[in-house]
Structures are given as structure tokens and as C-alpha cells.
Amino acid sequence: MKKNMGNIDRIIRVLIALVVIALYFANVISGTVAIVLLVLSGIFILTSLISFCPLYLPFGINTCKKND
């Protein structure tokens, strides 16, 4: 599996995930919206760790400067 996410993309995803998690623990978001956003945050963190986003493939998006 080739990497298709650059460092800036990965950092932005992790920051968004951390903000959502912080909002959840601060009781700013709750209910179904919170669950959906937490699942999305988990996906963001997972894709950031492996530097690969499956949704980028059909659209031909590649934010990685160098493919390994």
C-alpha cells in the first residue's frame, strides 16, 4: 500500500481528532453527533498513522511529496 498522505495532511487530521475528543470530554458535544464525530476522529487518527487514506484513491488525490 503506497502512502498518499503528506505530513501537513496527517497533522491536520490529528489536530481535528484531538479537538473533537476534547469537546467530547468537556461535554460540549454529546449524543449521536458525539458518537459519529468520535468514530470519524478514530478513522482520522488511524489513517494518519498509516499515511494512507482509501478515499483519496478514487479521486486520485495524493498529498505525499514522495511515494514509498
Secondary structure, DSSP 8 states (H G I E B T S, - for coil): ------HHHHHHHHHHHHHHHHHHHTTSS-HHHHHHHHHHHHHHHHHHHHT--TTHHHHT----SS--
